[in-house]
Amino acid sequence: MTNNNLLNYIKDVLNNKPEGWLSTTTHRLDIYNEALAKVQFLELFETLYNDNNSETSALDNLPTAYDYIRLGHPLSCVLEWSIAKLNNISAQNVISFDSQTVPILAVLRKNLLDNKNTQINYIGQLPEVFNNDIIKSVYGYNFELNQIKNINDISDFDGSTIFIAEDKHIRATNLINTVDFHINLHGPLGSILIINESENDHYISDIQHVRRRETVAMTPSNTLLALQALANQANYNTPESNQQNKTAVLDAIKTVTGSNTKALVASSGLSIQYAILMGLIDDAKQNHKGKDIKIVVPPNCYGGTNDQARRVAACIDNVSIVDLLVDGDNDMVQSIDNVLNTIATQDAVPLIIAEIPTNPRVEVPDLIQLKAALTKVRQTPNGQNAIDPVFILDQTFCPNVQFLGEDKILASVRTISFASGSKFPSGGQCTAGYCIGNSKTFDLIEKIEQHLLLCDNEATALQYQILAKQLPSMNQRIADAYTNTRDFVTFIQETLPDAKINFVSEELASQGFTPSVFSLDLPTKGNTDEEKETYKRALNLKLINLMITEIPDQSKFCVSYGQLKGCYWTIPATSTQGTTKEGDKDYIVRASLSPNLDLELHKKVFKDFVNNL
C-alpha cells in the first residue's frame, strides 16, 4: 500500500480506537505472551491493515502488547509501526520514549558494557538537560560530542554513531549508513529512536530493557498527539502544562507524608527510583570519595526494583549489590542489622531499599527495632564512625502511613520515601511516581532532582493533572479498599481454612497499615514436593481464570493495585517479581481489592471454587 493508504488507515484507527487504548493502565496478562511482546500485537494489527479493517471491535480484540503500560501500549506500538513502514524497516527497530535523553543513555550503557566507542552528532543544541560531565563521571559512560551543520557531515567512526535532531514533525527519517542510531526529539512529547543497519539489531532488546527499567515509553496521550500529527502531515500539538496542577500535587504529597521537604514527581515509579539511586550515588561519590557503595535490596522484592538496582551496579565500578532477606523466616530488622555491621567493616556507603509492607508477603517489621538498627552507631576497622545508611522506603502498598515527620518513627534516619503513582495516588489512571524525604535529606533531594531532570523523567502535564484530581481522595480510598479486603480475607479464612493468607494483622491495621492487597497460598496435594508445587500452580490459575470469567466486568488478571474499582489478580513469580532469581520467586496468588466492587459476588465465586476442589 502507498503512504497515503497508510496515513488514511491511521486516521481511521485513531477515529475508531478502543477507549482503553488511551485510558487503561492495567493490561490483561491472560492475553499476553511476554516472549512476543509488541510482536504479537503488531502481527495481528498488520493483518487488520492489510484487510483495511479499522473497526473498534477488531482493534479491541488485539492481544496485550506489553505487560506494563509504561513499557509500551497499543498507541506506542502503532506509532512505531507507522514510522517503520514509512522508513521501510522493521517495527522492532523503532522505539519511542517519553524522555529525550534516556535513548542516548541506553546506547551509551550498551556500549559501556561492550567496551565500544560512541560518537554523538547533533545539529543545533543537545537536549537542555543533557549534562556531559555528570553522565561521564557518575554514570560512567564514555563518548565524544560532535556538533555538525548537516547530517551528511557525519563521517565513518570506529564505534557507534548517534545522530540527534529536533523535529516539529512526525515523519520518515533520512536514514544514512554512517549513522547507527537516529534520535528524533519531539519536544514535550518525547523522542523516537530508530536503530539503523542490521548489524545493530542486537541493541534492540538492551534498549527496550532500559525503557522497561529506567524510564517509560511515550505516554498514550502524547503518542496520540504524535499519531495525529503523522496522519495529518502537520506539526504536532504541544500538551498544555499547568503550574497549578503541579503545585497542588506537591502540596498533596507533603500533606499525605507529613514532610515539609521538596517532593519530586516522575513519569513512573521506576523513573523516580532511578533518580533516587543515581542521585544518592552521585552524592556518595562526592562526599565519600573512593569508598565502595553498597545497594542493599531484597532479592524477592518487586522485580523492577531488584533488576534496576543490579543494572546500576553493573555499570559503575565501585557499586555492588548486597542481598537483604526480609520475608518468611527472615526478619527485616535482623537482616538490616547484620548487613550494616558487615558494611561498616568495609567502610562502605550503605543505600538500603525496602518495601513496607513487603511484596508479596505483606509483612511489616517492628518499627521501633527498625529505627534502632538504622540509627545504631557502628565502627569501621580504624575506629571511626561508619557512614550512616540512607533508607529508601517503598511505600507503594501503604502510601498513607507517615514515616517522615519530625515526630515520626524515621525522623532521625536519612529516609527517602517513594511510591508508584499508578497505584493509589492516581487510582490507576497514570504511571507517575513520586518521592519525598525527611528533614535530614535536603541535600539528597537536590541531587535526586538533578538526575530526574537529567534523565528527562519528570511527570508529564497530564500526569500532574490526574494526580491533582486523585491525590486528595487517596486516604479515604485506601480506608475503603482495606475494609473490603479485610472482609474478603476473613471470608476466605472461614471458607478455606487450609489456605495460608499473608495479610496485615488487626494490630498493624490499627497503626495505619491498611493495604488492600493480600497473597494467598492455596492448599495443595501430591506425593512429592514437585507434584505439590505443580498442583498448586495449576490451582492458582484455576482460581484466577474462574474469577475473571465469572466476573469479567470487575475481576481482571493483571498487575495492579489501588484502582478506583474492581478486583485484580496476579501471580508475583510471573509478573511483579519479573527478573528475580527463580529460587526467590513466589508462586502464589496475589489479589488486590478496590473501594468499589461487588464483594458478595466475589465471595460467591470463591465459594464455588472451594466447592469444586
N, C-alpha and C positions, 0 to 999 in steps of 0.2 A: 504493500500500500504506500501511497505517497505521503509526504509530510502533512499535506492538507487533510488527508484522511485521518492521519494520526491525531492532529490537533482538534479536528472535529469530534473524533471519538472521545478525546479527553474532556472536551466541553460537555458531551453527553454524560460521561461518567460523573463529572462534578455536579451536574444538574440532578442526577439520579442517585447520588451516593447515599448509602445507608446512614441513618442518624448516628449510629455508633462509631462510624469512621472518624468523626470529629470529636465526639464526647467521651467515648469509652476508654478507660484506663486499665480495665481488668480483662485481659484476654483469656479465652477459654483454652484450657490445656487438653480437653478431650478431643479437640480437633486440631491439635498442634503436634508436629513432628520436628523435634529440635534439630535433628540431623539435616532436615530440609528447610531450615529457617530461611525465609524470604523466597527460596527457590520454588517450593510447592505452591505458594500463593501466586507467584508470577507465572508459573507454567499454566495454571488454570485461568489466570487473568488473560494471558496471551491467547488462549483458546477463545475466550469471550471476544477479544479484539478481532481475531480472525473471522469470527461469526458476526461481527458488528452487533454484538449483544451487550447493551449497557443497562439492561433492566435492573431495577433496585433489588428484586428478589434474587437475580443471578449473582449480583455483586455481594449480597448479604450471605450467600451460601459458600463464598470462598473460605478456605481454611485460615486459621490463625497464622499470621505472618511471623510474629515474634512473640515469645512468652512475656516480654516486658514492653510496655508502651514506650518507655524511654529509649529502648534499643532500636525500635522501628515499629512501623504500623502500616496499615493499608495505604494511606496517603503518601507516606515517605517512599514506600515501595513503588507506587505508581509514578511518582516524580522521578525516581532513579531510573526506572524502566523507560520512561519517556525520553529522558536525556540520553540514555544509552542508545535508543532507537535512532535519535537524531544524529548520533555520532557513529552509528553502525558498530557498536561494541557490545559486550555482554553487560547485562544489568548488574552483575556481581562487581563490576569494576567502577560503579558509581555509588558513592556513599555520602549521604547528606548529614550535616552536623548543625546543631543549634549554635555551636561555638565557631569562632573564626580562627582561633589559634590551636585548638586541640588536633585538627587534622595534620597540622605541621608537626606537633609534638608526637603524633602517632608514628609518622615516618621516622622521626629522629629516634624514637625509642627502639624501633625495629633495627635501625642501622647501628645504634649503640651496641645492642646485643650481638649483632652480626659483624661488629668491628668494620663498618663500612662508612666511607666519607659521604657527606651531604653538602650540596650547594643549594642555597635558597636564592632564587632570582625573583625580582619584583619590579613592577613599574609603579612610579609614584611613591606611595608610602606603605610600609608594613602596617598591619593592624595596630592601632594606637597602644594597645595593652601589651604588645609583644616586647618583652624585656630580655634583650640579648644576654646581658651579664648574669641575670638570675637563672635563665634557662641553662646556661653553661655551668655555673658554679653550684647550683642547688640540685637541678635535675640531672646534671652530669652529661648533657647532650653536647655533641660536637658538630659544628657546621661552619660554613663560611657564607657571608652575605654578599650578594652581587646585584646592585641596582642597575637596571637597564632601561633603555628607551623603547625598545621593540622586542617582541618575542623572538624574532629572527636573529637577535644579537647573542642568543644563548649558543655557546659552543660546546663541543664534547667535553665531558668531565669524567674523571676516574672515580665513579661512585654514583650516588643518586642525585638527580636534578629535579628540584621543585620549582614550579613557576606559580606565582601568586599575583592575581589581578582583581581589582574591584570591577563589578559588572552590575549595572542597573537593570539588565535584562536576564531572563532565564531562557537560555537558548543553546544551540550547538556550540561546541568549543573547537577552536582551531588547534587540533592535536598535531604536534610535530614530534619527530622521532628523537630529538635532542632533549625532550622533556619526559621524565618518568612519571611525575605527579603534577597534574594541573589542579590548582585550588582556586575556585572562583568565589570571591567574597560578595555576599549579598546583604550587606548592612545588618539591620536588626533581625533579618530572617535567619542568618547564619551563614553557612558556606556549603559548597558542594565539591567534593574531591573526586577526581577522575584518575584512575590508575591506568596508565598508558603502557602499551607494549606487553606482549605475552610473557616476557621474561620477568615481569614484575607481579605476575598473578599470585605468587607465594606471599605477597604482602597483604592480600585481601583479608584473610582470617585474623591476622595480627591487628590490622587497623580496625576491623569490626570489634575485636576484643577491647581495644581502647575505648571505642564508643560504648561498649557494654559496661565498662567499669569506671571510666573517669569523666564521662560527660553524657549527653543524650543526643539522639537524632534530632534533626529539625522537627520542631513540635508540630502536632497536627494542624493547629490554626495557622501557623506560619507556612507550613507546607501547602495548605490550601491557597494562600496568597501567591505562593510561587507557581503553583499549577495554573491558577487563573491568569497570571501574567504570561506564562508559557502558551497557554491555549489561545489567548487573545493577542499574542505577539506585542505586548505592551510592557511598560515599566511596571514593576511590582509596587503594590501599595505598602506603605510603611505603617505597621501597627502603632496605634497611639499609646503613649505612655501617660501615666497619671501619678504624679508625686503624692497625691492624697492617699491613693491605694497603698503605696509603699510605706508611707508614714503610719498608716493605720495598721499595717501588718507588723511593722517593727514594734509599735506600741503594744499590740496584742501579744506578741511573743514575750515582751517584758512582763506583762501582766500575768500571763499563764505561768511563766517560770519563776517569777518573783525576783528577777535580776534586773539591775539598772545599767548593766553594761550594754555595749552595742550588739544588736542582733544582725546576723547575716543570712541572706536567703539565696539559695542556689537553684539551678534548674532541676535538680533531683537530690535524693538522699545521698547517693554515691558521689554526686558532684560536690556536695558540702563535705563529705568525708575526705575526698581527695584534697580539697583546700585545707582542711584541718591537718592532715598528715604532712603535706608539703610545707605548710606554714610552720608547724612545730619542728620539722626537720631543719628548715631554714634558721629558725631561732636557735636550735641546738648547735648548728654549725657555727653560728656567730658567737654564742655565749659559752660554748664548751668545746672550743677548737680542738680537733684531733681526737676527741673521745668517740667511742662507739655509741651508736644509737640503737636501742632495742625496742622494737614494736611488739608489745605483749598482747596476744589476741587469742581468744578461744578457738580451738581447731574445728569445733562443730557449730559455730555461730553462723549467722546469715552468710551465705556463700559469697555475696558481693563484697562484704566487709573483709572476709577472710582472704579472698583472692586478690582484692585490691592491695591489701597490706603486703602480701607476698610479692606482688608485681612491683610495688615501690621498692621493696628491699632488693629485688633482683637487679635494679638499675643503679643503686648507689652503694659504693664500696663499703662504707662504714656503718651501713644499716642492715640489721638482721632481724629475724622473727624468733620470738620465744612463745611457745605454746602455753596457754592459760587454761587449765582444766577446771570447768565450772559446774558441770551438770552431773546428775545422778549421784554416784558415790563420792564425787569430788566436791569439796566445799570451796566456793569462790574466795572467801576471806583467807583461808589457809593457803590456797594456791597463790594468791597475790603476795602474801607474806613470804612464802618460800621463794617466789620469783624475785621479789625486790631484794631479799637477802643475797641471792646469787648475783644480781646485777650490781649491788653495792660492792661486792668483792672484785668486780671487773671495772669499777669506777666508770660505769657507762651511764647513758641517759635513758631513763625508762619512760616510755609512752604506752599507757595501758588503754586498750579498747575493751569495753564490756557492755553487755546489754542487761538492763534491769527493768522488768523481769527478763530472764533468759529466753532464748528461742531455740527449740520449740518447747522446752520443758516447763516454761513459765515459773521459774524459781526466783526468789528474792533472797539475797543474803542478809545476815544480821547486820544492820546498817551501823550500829554502834561499833561493832567489831571491824566492819569495813573501814570506817573512819580511822580507827586505831591503827590498822595495818597500813593505811595510806599515809598517815602523819608520823609514824614511828621514825625516829632519827636513827639512821644506820651509819656505820663507819666503813670507810674504804680501807684497804690494806695499809695505807700510810697514815691512818689515824684521823683523816679529815672527814667531815660530814659528807655522806653520799648525796648525790643530786636527787632532790625530791621529785616524785613522779608527776606527770600530767595525766589526769584521769579523763579519758574521752568516753563519755557516757551516752550510749544509745538509748534514748527514751521513747522509741517509736511505739512500744506497747503501752506505755503509760506516760504520755507527754504532760498530763495534768499534775503529776507529783512534783513538788517543789524541792529541789536539792540545793539551789544556788544562793538563796538569800542569805543575808548576814546572820540570821538566827537559825539557818537550816543546817542539816547534818554534814554537808560537804563544804561549808563556808571556808574552812581552814585548809582545804585541799585545792590545788590548782586544777579546776574542773571545767571542761568544755562539754556542754550538753548539746546533743543534736537529735533531730527526729526527721523521719521521712514524711514529707508533706503530702504524699499520695495517700496516706492513711487518714487518721482522724483530722489533722489540720485542714485538709481540703475536702474531707468526706469522699475521697477517691476521685475527685474531679480534675486533678492535675498532678504532675510528678514532683513538684518543687519540694525542697527540703531546707531546713534552717538550722542554725546553731547559735548559741549564746554562751558566754562564760560567766564565772562569778568575779568578785572584785579583785581576785588575785591574778586575773588573766588579761588585763587591759592590753599589755604589750603583745601577748599572744594573739589576741583577736585582731590587732593591726596586721600582724604577719599573715594570718589566715585570710583576711580580706585582700591583701596584696596578691595572694596566689589564686583566690577566687576570681579576681578581676583579670589576672594574667591569663588564666585559662578561659576567660570569657564565658564563665559558667554561672553568672548571676541569673536569677529568675527572670522570666520574660514578663512583659507588661500584663498579659492575660493571666499568668500565674499569680502575680500580685493581686490582680482584680478578684480572682477566685478566692484566694486566701483572705483577702479583706472582707469578703462576704461570709466565709465559713468559720474563720477562727473564733469570732465572738460566741458562737453557739457550741464550740467544741466540748467544753467541760460538761455541759448538760447532755450532749450526745454520748459522751463516754459513760456517764452515770446510767443513762437509759439502756445502753447496749450491755453494760455489765449486769443490770437487773435481768435482762433476757438470758444472758449467758449463764448466770448462776442458776436460774430456773431450769434451763436445759441440762446443765451438768447434774443437778440434783435428780432430774428425771432419769438420766442415763444411769446414774449410780443405783437407782432403785430398780430400773428395768433390766440392767445388765451388770449385776454386782461383780462379776468376774473380770470386767474390763478395768484397766488401770487408767485413771484420768489424771493428767497433770494440769492443775489449776491452782490459783491462789487460795489460801485458807481464808476463812471468815475474819481471822485476826488481822491478816495482811490487808484485807479489803477495808477494814476499819481504819487502817493507817493511810488509806488513799490509793492503794494499789488495786485498781479495779479494771483490769484488762477485759476485753471481750473476746479473747481467744483462748482455746484450750487444746491440748493434744490428747488423743485417745489411743491407747494401746489395747487393741482388741484381743479377747481370749483366743487361743489357738489350740490346735491338736496335731498329733503326729508322733511317730516313734523316735525320730532323731531331731536334732536341732535344725538340720537343713529342711526336713519335712515341715516342722513347725513354722519356720520362717517363710517358706513358700506358701503355706496355707494362709498365714496372716497377711502376707502381701496381697494375695488374691482377695481376701476378705475386705481389706482396705478399699480396693477398687470396687468391690461389690456394693459396699455401703455408699460410696460417693456416687456411683452410677445410678443407684436407686434414688438418691436424693435429687439429683439433677434431672432425672427422668420424670419423677413423680411431681416435683415442684419446679418446673423449668423457668417460671417467671420470677422465682426468688432464689433458689439454690443454684450455685454456679461453681464449676470446677476451675478454680484459678487461684493465683497468688494475690490475695487481697486481705485488707483489714481496715476497719474504720470507715466503711462505706455508709452512705446515707440510708440504704435499705438492702434487704436480702441477707443471705447466709452464704458463706464462701468456704470451700473445701479444698484442701491440697494435701500432698504427701511431701514433707520437707526434704526427704532424701532425693526426690526427683524434681524439686522446684527450688525452694528458698535456700537450700544448702548447696545447690549448684556444684561448684568445683571442690567442695570439701572432700577430704580424703574419705574413701569408701568406708573404712572402719569406724569413722566418726559420724556417719550419717544415721538419721533416724527414719526408719521405715514405719512410720506411724501416721495416723490421720491427724491433721490439724484443721480445726474449724474455727471460724470467726463469725460472730453474730452482730447484726446492726441494731440500731434503736427501733427500726421499722421492719417487722416481718410477721408472718403468721406462725407464731410459735407453736400453737396447738397442732397445726398441720405437720410441722416438722417432728413433733413428738409422735404423732400417729405413724408417720412413715418410718421413723426409727423403731417404733414398736413392731411394725410389720417386718422390718429387717431382723429383729431379735426372734420373732416367732418362726422365722424360716431358717434359723441357724441349725 
